[in-house]
């Protein structure tokens, strides 16, 4: 059973635009929601994360929006740059386990 | 952020041989380490969870006799692919969890691309 559903599968954004990736979960026991960025041939790197007691968290150009009642959270990349082109994974965590979304391949066009 | 070192980054081996992959947490003690497998353009598939000093817990469908995991210390876990076959060719990634800034964070190694001929 997939613990977290991620969309879209792929995304093309013009340089300077906003990239938005969405994730939805069912189990309300999850209490930590990180986003990871992965470049080809590399391991994922923690980008930003949020706890369910906060509705939004911003770090530089990256923002997580969290909707506890809807059980959804999203990653917003403002002023997207070609260097942001990568695969992004959302994850949910509880009981010492992380579950990952299926990934979104982002391509930022120059 | 915390650093997890994984070696080797790339290995080619003959069918029937065994390959060992190391995962080290360099600047924190990782009580729990995870091993993932990733196929091209797919998400990470959790293979097993290992806790220091105890036997690894394998996910359903993962052969524990084929994928031997040892977590001998708080900073080192190893994955040995025994009697490797071409279908074992994949990208293997380790990760280590540690409590930093009040959150249980997961840090990944750089991955190991295994090619079995």
Interface residues (C-beta under 8 A of the other chain):
Chain A: X32 X34 X36 X41 X42 X43 X44 X45 X46 X49 X51 X89 X91 X93 X96 X97 X98 X99 X100 X101 X102 X103 X105
Chain B: X1 X4 X6 X32 X34 X41 X42 X43 X44 X46 X49 X91 X93 X95 X97 X103 X104 X105 X106 X107 X108 X109 X110 X111 X113
